[in-house]
Amino acid sequence: MFFSLYFVMTGMHAVHMIIGVGLFSVLALLSSKGHYTPAYYTPIENAGLYWHFVDVVWIFLFPLLYLISRHH
């Protein structure tokens, strides 16, 4: 049971990280073309919030998966 949950939780986290890297790649491309200005930066801010949410999830997953003992 532990390893099933382990691979599901770390796999879902990895999928969301890949999505975040792709998202920031697209934002970097659009930014290099001058799509964003000081008056319009909402997509960049939203992507940053998404990335930090993924980061915060890992803060909870790490202790749950690696620091809590599975043996009695």
PQR file of N, CA, C, O and H, with PARSE charges and radii, in Angstrom:
ATOM      1  N   MET A   1       0.820  -1.185   0.000 -0.4000 1.5000
ATOM      2  CA  MET A   1       0.000   0.000   0.000 -0.0000 2.0000
ATOM      3  C   MET A   1       0.875   1.263   0.000  0.5500 1.7000
ATOM      4  O   MET A   1       0.596   2.221  -0.722 -0.5500 1.4000
ATOM      5  N   PHE A   2       1.929   1.251   0.815 -0.4000 1.5000
ATOM      6  CA  PHE A   2       2.788   2.431   0.896 -0.0000 2.0000
ATOM      7  C   PHE A   2       3.379   2.771  -0.465  0.5500 1.7000
ATOM      8  O   PHE A   2       3.356   3.928  -0.882 -0.5500 1.4000
ATOM      9  H   PHE A   2       2.155   0.473   1.402  0.4000 1.0000
ATOM     10  N   PHE A   3       3.908   1.771  -1.156 -0.4000 1.5000
ATOM     11  CA  PHE A   3       4.576   2.060  -2.422 -0.0000 2.0000
ATOM     12  C   PHE A   3       3.593   2.476  -3.511  0.5500 1.7000
ATOM     13  O   PHE A   3       3.954   3.246  -4.401 -0.5500 1.4000
ATOM     14  H   PHE A   3       3.927   0.830  -0.817  0.4000 1.0000
ATOM     15  N   SER A   4       2.369   1.986  -3.455 -0.4000 1.5000
ATOM     16  CA  SER A   4       1.345   2.450  -4.396 -0.0000 2.0000
ATOM     17  C   SER A   4       1.086   3.935  -4.184  0.5500 1.7000
ATOM     18  O   SER A   4       1.073   4.712  -5.138 -0.5500 1.4000
ATOM     19  H   SER A   4       2.076   1.361  -2.731  0.4000 1.0000
ATOM     20  N   LEU A   5       0.881   4.323  -2.937 -0.4000 1.5000
ATOM     21  CA  LEU A   5       0.657   5.738  -2.633 -0.0000 2.0000
ATOM     22  C   LEU A   5       1.891   6.570  -2.943  0.5500 1.7000
ATOM     23  O   LEU A   5       1.786   7.696  -3.430 -0.5500 1.4000
ATOM     24  H   LEU A   5       0.891   3.691  -2.162  0.4000 1.0000
ATOM     25  N   TYR A   6       3.054   6.013  -2.660 -0.4000 1.5000
ATOM     26  CA  TYR A   6       4.304   6.718  -2.934 -0.0000 2.0000
ATOM     27  C   TYR A   6       4.411   7.078  -4.418  0.5500 1.7000
ATOM     28  O   TYR A   6       4.670   8.232  -4.759 -0.5500 1.4000
ATOM     29  H   TYR A   6       3.140   5.098  -2.264  0.4000 1.0000
ATOM     30  N   PHE A   7       4.213   6.099  -5.293 -0.4000 1.5000
ATOM     31  CA  PHE A   7       4.363   6.361  -6.719 -0.0000 2.0000
ATOM     32  C   PHE A   7       3.246   7.246  -7.258  0.5500 1.7000
ATOM     33  O   PHE A   7       3.482   8.038  -8.170 -0.5500 1.4000
ATOM     34  H   PHE A   7       4.003   5.162  -5.015  0.4000 1.0000
ATOM     35  N   VAL A   8       2.048   7.131  -6.723 -0.4000 1.5000
ATOM     36  CA  VAL A   8       0.964   8.009  -7.165 -0.0000 2.0000
ATOM     37  C   VAL A   8       1.245   9.450  -6.762  0.5500 1.7000
ATOM     38  O   VAL A   8       1.122  10.358  -7.584 -0.5500 1.4000
ATOM     39  H   VAL A   8       1.856   6.487  -5.982  0.4000 1.0000
ATOM     40  N   MET A   9       1.623   9.669  -5.501 -0.4000 1.5000
ATOM     41  CA  MET A   9       1.837  11.039  -5.031 -0.0000 2.0000
ATOM     42  C   MET A   9       3.065  11.681  -5.665  0.5500 1.7000
ATOM     43  O   MET A   9       3.004  12.837  -6.085 -0.5500 1.4000
ATOM     44  H   MET A   9       1.723   8.932  -4.834  0.4000 1.0000
ATOM     45  N   THR A  10       4.169  10.959  -5.742 -0.4000 1.5000
ATOM     46  CA  THR A  10       5.353  11.552  -6.364 -0.0000 2.0000
ATOM     47  C   THR A  10       5.164  11.688  -7.872  0.5500 1.7000
ATOM     48  O   THR A  10       5.677  12.627  -8.480 -0.5500 1.4000
ATOM     49  H   THR A  10       4.218  10.021  -5.400  0.4000 1.0000
ATOM     50  N   GLY A  11       4.431  10.753  -8.476 -0.4000 1.5000
ATOM     51  CA  GLY A  11       4.155  10.855  -9.911 -0.0000 2.0000
ATOM     52  C   GLY A  11       3.280  12.049 -10.242  0.5500 1.7000
ATOM     53  O   GLY A  11       3.540  12.761 -11.212 -0.5500 1.4000
ATOM     54  H   GLY A  11       4.015   9.990  -7.982  0.4000 1.0000
ATOM     55  N   MET A  12       2.249  12.273  -9.449 -0.4000 1.5000
ATOM     56  CA  MET A  12       1.392  13.442  -9.678 -0.0000 2.0000
ATOM     57  C   MET A  12       2.164  14.741  -9.456  0.5500 1.7000
ATOM     58  O   MET A  12       1.971  15.719 -10.178 -0.5500 1.4000
ATOM     59  H   MET A  12       2.037  11.695  -8.661  0.4000 1.0000
ATOM     60  N   HIS A  13       3.028  14.742  -8.465 -0.4000 1.5000
ATOM     61  CA  HIS A  13       3.850  15.929  -8.230 -0.0000 2.0000
ATOM     62  C   HIS A  13       4.778  16.174  -9.430  0.5500 1.7000
ATOM     63  O   HIS A  13       4.949  17.314  -9.863 -0.5500 1.4000
ATOM     64  H   HIS A  13       3.185  13.947  -7.879  0.4000 1.0000
ATOM     65  N   ALA A  14       5.367  15.111  -9.955 -0.4000 1.5000
ATOM     66  CA  ALA A  14       6.255  15.251 -11.112 -0.0000 2.0000
ATOM     67  C   ALA A  14       5.489  15.752 -12.339  0.5500 1.7000
ATOM     68  O   ALA A  14       6.002  16.584 -13.087 -0.5500 1.4000
ATOM     69  H   ALA A  14       5.227  14.186  -9.603  0.4000 1.0000
ATOM     70  N   VAL A  15       4.283  15.262 -12.549 -0.4000 1.5000
ATOM     71  CA  VAL A  15       3.465  15.731 -13.680 -0.0000 2.0000
ATOM     72  C   VAL A  15       3.193  17.225 -13.541  0.5500 1.7000
ATOM     73  O   VAL A  15       3.293  17.968 -14.517 -0.5500 1.4000
ATOM     74  H   VAL A  15       3.866  14.587 -11.941  0.4000 1.0000
ATOM     75  N   HIS A  16       2.855  17.663 -12.345 -0.4000 1.5000
ATOM     76  CA  HIS A  16       2.589  19.091 -12.146 -0.0000 2.0000
ATOM     77  C   HIS A  16       3.858  19.927 -12.292  0.5500 1.7000
ATOM     78  O   HIS A  16       3.795  21.071 -12.743 -0.5500 1.4000
ATOM     79  H   HIS A  16       2.773  17.059 -11.552  0.4000 1.0000
ATOM     80  N   MET A  17       4.998  19.371 -11.919 -0.4000 1.5000
ATOM     81  CA  MET A  17       6.257  20.096 -12.143 -0.0000 2.0000
ATOM     82  C   MET A  17       6.553  20.225 -13.632  0.5500 1.7000
ATOM     83  O   MET A  17       6.994  21.284 -14.079 -0.5500 1.4000
ATOM     84  H   MET A  17       5.049  18.442 -11.553  0.4000 1.0000
ATOM     85  N   ILE A  18       6.321  19.181 -14.400 -0.4000 1.5000
ATOM     86  CA  ILE A  18       6.529  19.232 -15.851 -0.0000 2.0000
ATOM     87  C   ILE A  18       5.605  20.259 -16.479  0.5500 1.7000
ATOM     88  O   ILE A  18       6.019  21.010 -17.362 -0.5500 1.4000
ATOM     89  H   ILE A  18       5.962  18.321 -14.038  0.4000 1.0000
ATOM     90  N   ILE A  19       4.355  20.301 -16.031 -0.4000 1.5000
ATOM     91  CA  ILE A  19       3.420  21.318 -16.519 -0.0000 2.0000
ATOM     92  C   ILE A  19       3.948  22.713 -16.198  0.5500 1.7000
ATOM     93  O   ILE A  19       3.893  23.609 -17.040 -0.5500 1.4000
ATOM     94  H   ILE A  19       4.018  19.691 -15.314  0.4000 1.0000
ATOM     95  N   GLY A  20       4.462  22.899 -14.974 -0.4000 1.5000
ATOM     96  CA  GLY A  20       4.999  24.203 -14.578 -0.0000 2.0000
ATOM     97  C   GLY A  20       6.193  24.619 -15.409  0.5500 1.7000
ATOM     98  O   GLY A  20       6.300  25.782 -15.798 -0.5500 1.4000
ATOM     99  H   GLY A  20       4.507  22.172 -14.289  0.4000 1.0000
ATOM    100  N   VAL A  21       7.093  23.689 -15.689 -0.4000 1.5000
ATOM    101  CA  VAL A  21       8.263  24.008 -16.521 -0.0000 2.0000
ATOM    102  C   VAL A  21       7.812  24.378 -17.934  0.5500 1.7000
ATOM    103  O   VAL A  21       8.340  25.317 -18.528 -0.5500 1.4000
ATOM    104  H   VAL A  21       7.006  22.744 -15.374  0.4000 1.0000
ATOM    105  N   GLY A  22       6.848  23.650 -18.467 -0.4000 1.5000
ATOM    106  CA  GLY A  22       6.311  23.996 -19.791 -0.0000 2.0000
ATOM    107  C   GLY A  22       5.645  25.355 -19.789  0.5500 1.7000
ATOM    108  O   GLY A  22       5.807  26.138 -20.724 -0.5500 1.4000
ATOM    109  H   GLY A  22       6.419  22.886 -17.984  0.4000 1.0000
ATOM    110  N   LEU A  23       4.895  25.630 -18.736 -0.4000 1.5000
ATOM    111  CA  LEU A  23       4.217  26.918 -18.609 -0.0000 2.0000
ATOM    112  C   LEU A  23       5.219  28.067 -18.575  0.5500 1.7000
ATOM    113  O   LEU A  23       5.041  29.077 -19.256 -0.5500 1.4000
ATOM    114  H   LEU A  23       4.763  24.994 -17.977  0.4000 1.0000
ATOM    115  N   PHE A  24       6.275  27.905 -17.774 -0.4000 1.5000
ATOM    116  CA  PHE A  24       7.278  28.963 -17.700 -0.0000 2.0000
ATOM    117  C   PHE A  24       8.075  29.081 -18.992  0.5500 1.7000
ATOM    118  O   PHE A  24       8.551  30.168 -19.320 -0.5500 1.4000
ATOM    119  H   PHE A  24       6.420  27.084 -17.221  0.4000 1.0000
ATOM    120  N   SER A  25       8.231  28.000 -19.724 -0.4000 1.5000
ATOM    121  CA  SER A  25       8.896  28.083 -21.033 -0.0000 2.0000
ATOM    122  C   SER A  25       8.073  28.918 -21.998  0.5500 1.7000
ATOM    123  O   SER A  25       8.615  29.758 -22.716 -0.5500 1.4000
ATOM    124  H   SER A  25       7.845  27.117 -19.458  0.4000 1.0000
ATOM    125  N   VAL A  26       6.774  28.691 -22.017 -0.4000 1.5000
ATOM    126  CA  VAL A  26       5.885  29.482 -22.886 -0.0000 2.0000
ATOM    127  C   VAL A  26       5.888  30.942 -22.449  0.5500 1.7000
ATOM    128  O   VAL A  26       5.941  31.844 -23.285 -0.5500 1.4000
ATOM    129  H   VAL A  26       6.334  28.009 -21.434  0.4000 1.0000
ATOM    130  N   LEU A  27       5.830  31.174 -21.138 -0.4000 1.5000
ATOM    131  CA  LEU A  27       5.852  32.559 -20.653 -0.0000 2.0000
ATOM    132  C   LEU A  27       7.165  33.255 -20.997  0.5500 1.7000
ATOM    133  O   LEU A  27       7.164  34.440 -21.330 -0.5500 1.4000
ATOM    134  H   LEU A  27       5.787  30.441 -20.459  0.4000 1.0000
ATOM    135  N   ALA A  28       8.274  32.544 -20.923 -0.4000 1.5000
ATOM    136  CA  ALA A  28       9.565  33.138 -21.274 -0.0000 2.0000
ATOM    137  C   ALA A  28       9.605  33.484 -22.756  0.5500 1.7000
ATOM    138  O   ALA A  28      10.131  34.529 -23.141 -0.5500 1.4000
ATOM    139  H   ALA A  28       8.275  31.581 -20.653  0.4000 1.0000
ATOM    140  N   LEU A  29       9.053  32.610 -23.582 -0.4000 1.5000
ATOM    141  CA  LEU A  29       9.012  32.886 -25.026 -0.0000 2.0000
ATOM    142  C   LEU A  29       8.152  34.111 -25.320  0.5500 1.7000
ATOM    143  O   LEU A  29       8.555  34.993 -26.079 -0.5500 1.4000
ATOM    144  H   LEU A  29       8.626  31.762 -23.269  0.4000 1.0000
ATOM    145  N   LEU A  30       6.972  34.160 -24.717 -0.4000 1.5000
ATOM    146  CA  LEU A  30       6.098  35.316 -24.926 -0.0000 2.0000
ATOM    147  C   LEU A  30       6.720  36.590 -24.366  0.5500 1.7000
ATOM    148  O   LEU A  30       6.579  37.663 -24.952 -0.5500 1.4000
ATOM    149  H   LEU A  30       6.645  33.443 -24.100  0.4000 1.0000
ATOM    150  N   SER A  31       7.400  36.473 -23.248 -0.4000 1.5000
ATOM    151  CA  SER A  31       8.043  37.641 -22.648 -0.0000 2.0000
ATOM    152  C   SER A  31       9.164  38.169 -23.537  0.5500 1.7000
ATOM    153  O   SER A  31       9.351  39.380 -23.653 -0.5500 1.4000
ATOM    154  H   SER A  31       7.515  35.601 -22.772  0.4000 1.0000
ATOM    155  N   SER A  32       9.910  37.261 -24.164 -0.4000 1.5000
ATOM    156  CA  SER A  32      10.996  37.703 -25.044 -0.0000 2.0000
ATOM    157  C   SER A  32      10.466  38.419 -26.283  0.5500 1.7000
ATOM    158  O   SER A  32      11.186  39.191 -26.915 -0.5500 1.4000
ATOM    159  H   SER A  32       9.759  36.277 -24.069  0.4000 1.0000
ATOM    160  N   LYS A  33       9.212  38.163 -26.627 -0.4000 1.5000
ATOM    161  CA  LYS A  33       8.581  38.835 -27.771 -0.0000 2.0000
ATOM    162  C   LYS A  33       7.864  40.119 -27.364  0.5500 1.7000
ATOM    163  O   LYS A  33       7.225  40.769 -28.191 -0.5500 1.4000
ATOM    164  H   LYS A  33       8.626  37.535 -26.114  0.4000 1.0000
ATOM    165  N   GLY A  34       7.973  40.483 -26.080 -0.4000 1.5000
ATOM    166  CA  GLY A  34       7.388  41.742 -25.613 -0.0000 2.0000
ATOM    167  C   GLY A  34       5.898  41.676 -25.347  0.5500 1.7000
ATOM    168  O   GLY A  34       5.213  42.698 -25.391 -0.5500 1.4000
ATOM    169  H   GLY A  34       8.492  39.955 -25.408  0.4000 1.0000
ATOM    170  N   HIS A  35       5.387  40.484 -25.071 -0.4000 1.5000
ATOM    171  CA  HIS A  35       3.939  40.319 -24.852 -0.0000 2.0000
ATOM    172  C   HIS A  35       3.483  40.929 -23.528  0.5500 1.7000
ATOM    173  O   HIS A  35       2.336  41.358 -23.406 -0.5500 1.4000
ATOM    174  H   HIS A  35       5.943  39.654 -25.035  0.4000 1.0000
ATOM    175  N   TYR A  36       4.371  40.970 -22.543 -0.4000 1.5000
ATOM    176  CA  TYR A  36       4.000  41.465 -21.214 -0.0000 2.0000
ATOM    177  C   TYR A  36       4.615  42.836 -20.970  0.5500 1.7000
ATOM    178  O   TYR A  36       5.718  43.133 -21.428 -0.5500 1.4000
ATOM    179  H   TYR A  36       5.303  40.622 -22.642  0.4000 1.0000
ATOM    180  N   THR A  37       3.886  43.654 -20.248 -0.4000 1.5000
ATOM    181  CA  THR A  37       4.331  45.007 -19.911 -0.0000 2.0000
ATOM    182  C   THR A  37       4.159  45.197 -18.407  0.5500 1.7000
ATOM    183  O   THR A  37       3.563  44.349 -17.742 -0.5500 1.4000
ATOM    184  H   THR A  37       2.990  43.413 -19.876  0.4000 1.0000
ATOM    185  N   PRO A  38       4.672  46.300 -17.864 -0.5600 1.5000
ATOM    186  CA  PRO A  38       4.432  46.566 -16.445  0.2800 2.0000
ATOM    187  C   PRO A  38       2.943  46.697 -16.100  0.5500 1.7000
ATOM    188  O   PRO A  38       2.558  46.518 -14.944 -0.5500 1.4000
ATOM    189  N   ALA A  39       2.114  47.006 -17.083 -0.4000 1.5000
ATOM    190  CA  ALA A  39       0.680  47.117 -16.843 -0.0000 2.0000
ATOM    191  C   ALA A  39      -0.038  45.777 -17.001  0.5500 1.7000
ATOM    192  O   ALA A  39      -1.146  45.614 -16.489 -0.5500 1.4000
ATOM    193  H   ALA A  39       2.426  47.152 -18.022  0.4000 1.0000
ATOM    194  N   TYR A  40       0.581  44.799 -17.710 -0.4000 1.5000
ATOM    195  CA  TYR A  40      -0.052  43.493 -17.939 -0.0000 2.0000
ATOM    196  C   TYR A  40       0.947  42.380 -17.668  0.5500 1.7000
ATOM    197  O   TYR A  40       1.771  42.044 -18.519 -0.5500 1.4000
ATOM    198  H   TYR A  40       1.481  44.931 -18.126  0.4000 1.0000
ATOM    199  N   TYR A  41       0.863  41.821 -16.484 -0.4000 1.5000
ATOM    200  CA  TYR A  41       1.762  40.738 -16.090 -0.0000 2.0000
ATOM    201  C   TYR A  41       1.010  39.631 -15.352  0.5500 1.7000
ATOM    202  O   TYR A  41       1.634  38.784 -14.714 -0.5500 1.4000
ATOM    203  H   TYR A  41       0.194  42.094 -15.793  0.4000 1.0000
ATOM    204  N   THR A  42      -0.313  39.627 -15.430 -0.4000 1.5000
ATOM    205  CA  THR A  42      -1.136  38.675 -14.691 -0.0000 2.0000
ATOM    206  C   THR A  42      -0.787  37.214 -14.983  0.5500 1.7000
ATOM    207  O   THR A  42      -0.727  36.424 -14.041 -0.5500 1.4000
ATOM    208  H   THR A  42      -0.820  40.315 -15.948  0.4000 1.0000
ATOM    209  N   PRO A  43      -0.555  36.811 -16.238 -0.5600 1.5000
ATOM    210  CA  PRO A  43      -0.199  35.404 -16.467  0.2800 2.0000
ATOM    211  C   PRO A  43       1.096  34.988 -15.765  0.5500 1.7000
ATOM    212  O   PRO A  43       1.210  33.855 -15.298 -0.5500 1.4000
ATOM    213  N   ILE A  44       2.054  35.883 -15.690 -0.4000 1.5000
ATOM    214  CA  ILE A  44       3.303  35.561 -15.007 -0.0000 2.0000
ATOM    215  C   ILE A  44       3.059  35.413 -13.510  0.5500 1.7000
ATOM    216  O   ILE A  44       3.597  34.503 -12.879 -0.5500 1.4000
ATOM    217  H   ILE A  44       1.961  36.804 -16.070  0.4000 1.0000
ATOM    218  N   GLU A  45       2.258  36.294 -12.945 -0.4000 1.5000
ATOM    219  CA  GLU A  45       1.943  36.203 -11.524 -0.0000 2.0000
ATOM    220  C   GLU A  45       1.165  34.925 -11.215  0.5500 1.7000
ATOM    221  O   GLU A  45       1.433  34.267 -10.209 -0.5500 1.4000
ATOM    222  H   GLU A  45       1.820  37.033 -13.457  0.4000 1.0000
ATOM    223  N   ASN A  46       0.204  34.568 -12.071 -0.4000 1.5000
ATOM    224  CA  ASN A  46      -0.566  33.340 -11.860 -0.0000 2.0000
ATOM    225  C   ASN A  46       0.314  32.102 -11.979  0.5500 1.7000
ATOM    226  O   ASN A  46       0.145  31.149 -11.219 -0.5500 1.4000
ATOM    227  H   ASN A  46      -0.014  35.102 -12.887  0.4000 1.0000
ATOM    228  N   ALA A  47       1.241  32.105 -12.915 -0.4000 1.5000
ATOM    229  CA  ALA A  47       2.166  30.976 -13.059 -0.0000 2.0000
ATOM    230  C   ALA A  47       3.052  30.857 -11.822  0.5500 1.7000
ATOM    231  O   ALA A  47       3.357  29.748 -11.382 -0.5500 1.4000
ATOM    232  H   ALA A  47       1.378  32.879 -13.533  0.4000 1.0000
ATOM    233  N   GLY A  48       3.463  31.977 -11.267 -0.4000 1.5000
ATOM    234  CA  GLY A  48       4.255  31.958 -10.039 -0.0000 2.0000
ATOM    235  C   GLY A  48       3.459  31.386  -8.871  0.5500 1.7000
ATOM    236  O   GLY A  48       4.001  30.637  -8.059 -0.5500 1.4000
ATOM    237  H   GLY A  48       3.216  32.878 -11.624  0.4000 1.0000
ATOM    238  N   LEU A  49       2.184  31.732  -8.784 -0.4000 1.5000
ATOM    239  CA  LEU A  49       1.338  31.168  -7.735 -0.0000 2.0000
ATOM    240  C   LEU A  49       1.179  29.661  -7.909  0.5500 1.7000
ATOM    241  O   LEU A  49       1.208  28.912  -6.933 -0.5500 1.4000
ATOM    242  H   LEU A  49       1.744  32.341  -9.444  0.4000 1.0000
ATOM    243  N   TYR A  50       1.011  29.220  -9.155 -0.4000 1.5000
ATOM    244  CA  TYR A  50       0.913  27.787  -9.446 -0.0000 2.0000
ATOM    245  C   TYR A  50       2.195  27.076  -9.020  0.5500 1.7000
ATOM    246  O   TYR A  50       2.138  26.035  -8.365 -0.5500 1.4000
ATOM    247  H   TYR A  50       0.987  29.829  -9.948  0.4000 1.0000
ATOM    248  N   TRP A  51       3.345  27.629  -9.387 -0.4000 1.5000
ATOM    249  CA  TRP A  51       4.615  26.998  -9.071 -0.0000 2.0000
ATOM    250  C   TRP A  51       4.824  26.902  -7.558  0.5500 1.7000
ATOM    251  O   TRP A  51       5.313  25.889  -7.059 -0.5500 1.4000
ATOM    252  H   TRP A  51       3.391  28.475  -9.919  0.4000 1.0000
ATOM    253  N   HIS A  52       4.457  27.950  -6.837 -0.4000 1.5000
ATOM    254  CA  HIS A  52       4.636  27.922  -5.388 -0.0000 2.0000
ATOM    255  C   HIS A  52       3.643  26.970  -4.724  0.5500 1.7000
ATOM    256  O   HIS A  52       3.944  26.404  -3.673 -0.5500 1.4000
ATOM    257  H   HIS A  52       4.060  28.773  -7.243  0.4000 1.0000
ATOM    258  N   PHE A  53       2.465  26.786  -5.320 -0.4000 1.5000
ATOM    259  CA  PHE A  53       1.544  25.780  -4.793 -0.0000 2.0000
ATOM    260  C   PHE A  53       2.149  24.387  -4.933  0.5500 1.7000
ATOM    261  O   PHE A  53       2.081  23.582  -4.004 -0.5500 1.4000
ATOM    262  H   PHE A  53       2.220  27.246  -6.173  0.4000 1.0000
ATOM    263  N   VAL A  54       2.746  24.099  -6.099 -0.4000 1.5000
ATOM    264  CA  VAL A  54       3.405  22.809  -6.301 -0.0000 2.0000
ATOM    265  C   VAL A  54       4.543  22.652  -5.289  0.5500 1.7000
ATOM    266  O   VAL A  54       4.759  21.562  -4.760 -0.5500 1.4000
ATOM    267  H   VAL A  54       2.801  24.753  -6.853  0.4000 1.0000
ATOM    268  N   ASP A  55       5.256  23.718  -5.027 -0.4000 1.5000
ATOM    269  CA  ASP A  55       6.343  23.702  -4.056 -0.0000 2.0000
ATOM    270  C   ASP A  55       5.828  23.412  -2.647  0.5500 1.7000
ATOM    271  O   ASP A  55       6.421  22.613  -1.922 -0.5500 1.4000
ATOM    272  H   ASP A  55       5.081  24.604  -5.457  0.4000 1.0000
ATOM    273  N   VAL A  56       4.745  24.046  -2.262 -0.4000 1.5000
ATOM    274  CA  VAL A  56       4.176  23.838  -0.927 -0.0000 2.0000
ATOM    275  C   VAL A  56       3.667  22.409  -0.776  0.5500 1.7000
ATOM    276  O   VAL A  56       3.785  21.825   0.301 -0.5500 1.4000
ATOM    277  H   VAL A  56       4.263  24.695  -2.850  0.4000 1.0000
ATOM    278  N   VAL A  57       3.108  21.842  -1.828 -0.4000 1.5000
ATOM    279  CA  VAL A  57       2.659  20.454  -1.761 -0.0000 2.0000
ATOM    280  C   VAL A  57       3.843  19.544  -1.458  0.5500 1.7000
ATOM    281  O   VAL A  57       3.712  18.597  -0.682 -0.5500 1.4000
ATOM    282  H   VAL A  57       3.012  22.316  -2.703  0.4000 1.0000
ATOM    283  N   TRP A  58       5.004  19.825  -2.065 -0.4000 1.5000
ATOM    284  CA  TRP A  58       6.174  18.993  -1.800 -0.0000 2.0000
ATOM    285  C   TRP A  58       6.632  19.108  -0.346  0.5500 1.7000
ATOM    286  O   TRP A  58       7.156  18.147   0.217 -0.5500 1.4000
ATOM    287  H   TRP A  58       5.110  20.594  -2.695  0.4000 1.0000
ATOM    288  N   ILE A  59       6.437  20.267   0.259 -0.4000 1.5000
ATOM    289  CA  ILE A  59       6.808  20.444   1.664 -0.0000 2.0000
ATOM    290  C   ILE A  59       6.017  19.474   2.548  0.5500 1.7000
ATOM    291  O   ILE A  59       6.524  19.026   3.576 -0.5500 1.4000
ATOM    292  H   ILE A  59       6.011  21.048  -0.197  0.4000 1.0000
ATOM    293  N   PHE A  60       4.793  19.151   2.161 -0.4000 1.5000
ATOM    294  CA  PHE A  60       4.001  18.186   2.913 -0.0000 2.0000
ATOM    295  C   PHE A  60       4.297  16.750   2.491  0.5500 1.7000
ATOM    296  O   PHE A  60       4.268  15.846   3.325 -0.5500 1.4000
ATOM    297  H   PHE A  60       4.381  19.516   1.326  0.4000 1.0000
ATOM    298  N   LEU A  61       4.579  16.531   1.220 -0.4000 1.5000
ATOM    299  CA  LEU A  61       4.851  15.171   0.747 -0.0000 2.0000
ATOM    300  C   LEU A  61       6.180  14.637   1.270  0.5500 1.7000
ATOM    301  O   LEU A  61       6.276  13.463   1.630 -0.5500 1.4000
ATOM    302  H   LEU A  61       4.602  17.265   0.542  0.4000 1.0000
ATOM    303  N   PHE A  62       7.187  15.473   1.315 -0.4000 1.5000
ATOM    304  CA  PHE A  62       8.506  14.996   1.736 -0.0000 2.0000
ATOM    305  C   PHE A  62       8.487  14.376   3.132  0.5500 1.7000
ATOM    306  O   PHE A  62       8.938  13.241   3.290 -0.5500 1.4000
ATOM    307  H   PHE A  62       7.108  16.426   1.022  0.4000 1.0000
ATOM    308  N   PRO A  63       7.981  15.080   4.154 -0.5600 1.5000
ATOM    309  CA  PRO A  63       7.955  14.440   5.474  0.2800 2.0000
ATOM    310  C   PRO A  63       7.041  13.212   5.506  0.5500 1.7000
ATOM    311  O   PRO A  63       7.352  12.215   6.158 -0.5500 1.4000
ATOM    312  N   LEU A  64       5.926  13.293   4.806 -0.4000 1.5000
ATOM    313  CA  LEU A  64       4.989  12.176   4.806 -0.0000 2.0000
ATOM    314  C   LEU A  64       5.615  10.924   4.210  0.5500 1.7000
ATOM    315  O   LEU A  64       5.390   9.822   4.709 -0.5500 1.4000
ATOM    316  H   LEU A  64       5.674  14.103   4.276  0.4000 1.0000
ATOM    317  N   LEU A  65       6.398  11.081   3.150 -0.4000 1.5000
ATOM    318  CA  LEU A  65       6.937   9.918   2.444 -0.0000 2.0000
ATOM    319  C   LEU A  65       8.312   9.494   2.938  0.5500 1.7000
ATOM    320  O   LEU A  65       8.640   8.309   2.890 -0.5500 1.4000
ATOM    321  H   LEU A  65       6.581  11.976   2.744  0.4000 1.0000
ATOM    322  N   TYR A  66       9.117  10.426   3.406 -0.4000 1.5000
ATOM    323  CA  TYR A  66      10.506  10.099   3.707 -0.0000 2.0000
ATOM    324  C   TYR A  66      10.880  10.165   5.178  0.5500 1.7000
ATOM    325  O   TYR A  66      11.810   9.478   5.600 -0.5500 1.4000
ATOM    326  H   TYR A  66       8.851  11.390   3.444  0.4000 1.0000
ATOM    327  N   LEU A  67      10.195  10.960   5.963 -0.4000 1.5000
ATOM    328  CA  LEU A  67      10.621  11.165   7.339 -0.0000 2.0000
ATOM    329  C   LEU A  67       9.805  10.381   8.357  0.5500 1.7000
ATOM    330  O   LEU A  67      10.297  10.087   9.446 -0.5500 1.4000
ATOM    331  H   LEU A  67       9.439  11.518   5.621  0.4000 1.0000
ATOM    332  N   ILE A  68       8.568  10.041   8.020 -0.4000 1.5000
ATOM    333  CA  ILE A  68       7.728   9.288   8.949 -0.0000 2.0000
ATOM    334  C   ILE A  68       8.038   7.806   8.776  0.5500 1.7000
ATOM    335  O   ILE A  68       8.029   7.289   7.659 -0.5500 1.4000
ATOM    336  H   ILE A  68       8.168  10.281   7.135  0.4000 1.0000
ATOM    337  N   SER A  69       8.309   7.137   9.870 -0.4000 1.5000
ATOM    338  CA  SER A  69       8.661   5.722   9.832 -0.0000 2.0000
ATOM    339  C   SER A  69       7.459   4.876   9.439  0.5500 1.7000
ATOM    340  O   SER A  69       6.334   5.134   9.867 -0.5500 1.4000
ATOM    341  H   SER A  69       8.316   7.557  10.777  0.4000 1.0000
ATOM    342  N   ARG A  70       7.714   3.860   8.616 -0.4000 1.5000
ATOM    343  CA  ARG A  70       6.651   2.951   8.201 -0.0000 2.0000
ATOM    344  C   ARG A  70       6.593   1.720   9.111  0.5500 1.7000
ATOM    345  O   ARG A  70       5.664   0.919   9.001 -0.5500 1.4000
ATOM    346  H   ARG A  70       8.628   3.651   8.268  0.4000 1.0000
ATOM    347  N   HIS A  71       7.555   1.562   9.993 -0.4000 1.5000
ATOM    348  CA  HIS A  71       7.625   0.366  10.831 -0.0000 2.0000
ATOM    349  C   HIS A  71       7.204   0.690  12.248  0.5500 1.7000
ATOM    350  O   HIS A  71       7.442   1.791  12.745 -0.5500 1.4000
ATOM    351  H   HIS A  71       8.309   2.213  10.083  0.4000 1.0000
ATOM    352  N   HIS A  72       6.582  -0.269  12.885 -0.4000 1.5000
ATOM    353  CA  HIS A  72       6.129  -0.061  14.270 -0.0000 2.0000
ATOM    354  C   HIS A  72       7.183  -0.490  15.242  0.5500 1.7000
ATOM    355  O   HIS A  72       6.983  -0.391  16.452 -0.5500 1.4000
ATOM    356  H   HIS A  72       6.388  -1.163  12.481  0.4000 1.0000
TER
END
